[in-house]
Amino acid sequence: MAEYFEAGGTNFGFGSAQADWAPSGQQIVYEFLNEENSEGDNQIWTADTSGANKAQLTTNEFSANRAPAWSPDGEWIAWNTDDGVWLMKQDGNEQHLLTQDGSMPAWSPDSQKIVFSKTTADREKVVLWVVNRDGSGEKQLTFNFGLELEE
C-alpha cells in the first residue's frame, strides 16, 4: 500500500517515495507515482519544504524514475531508470544517460563522482561502481563481496 510522503506535516501527494534534500535545505527532490496510472511511470519532482512550488522534472512515459540524489554543490540531480543512471541540471534541463544498468546513485562530497549499484555480468551479485560526473572513468569498486542475489 502506498503511503503519503510528509515533511513537517505537509502532504507531497499520494505515491511520493524516495527523496533527497537540496544542499540549501530549501527544497526536496522526490519520485512521484501518478495517481491515475500505477503502471510504473514514476517521475522526478522538486518542491520546497512546505510542499509548494512543485515542479515535474522528468516526463518520460513507461519508465520508472527512481532514487533521485541531489549533488552537494546543488547543481545536479542523479537518478535511475530501467535504462541506468541519468543526470540532469537541478532545473530538469540537460537530461542524459550517464551509465547503463546502474541504480541507486549517490554523490561524492565534491560533486565530481557518482557511486552506484550494478549487477555483475553473470547476474549473481550486486556490486558498486563509480563514474565521473562527465561519464568518464567508470570502474568497478567491489568484486568478491557484493550482495548475493537470490533466485
Beta strands, then each sheet from edge to edge (+ up, - down):
strand 1: 4-7
strand 2: 10-14
strand 3: 16-21
strand 4: 27-32
strand 5: 43-48
strand 6: 55-56
strand 7: 66-70
strand 8: 76-81
strand 9: 84-89
strand 10: 96-100
strand 11: 102-107
strand 12: 113-119
strand 13: 125-132
strand 14: 139-140
strand 15: 147-148
sheet 1: 1+ 2-
sheet 2: 3+ 4- 5+ 6-
sheet 3: 7+ 8- 9+ 10-
sheet 4: 11+ 12- 13+ 14-
sheet 5: 11+ 12- 13+ 15-
end
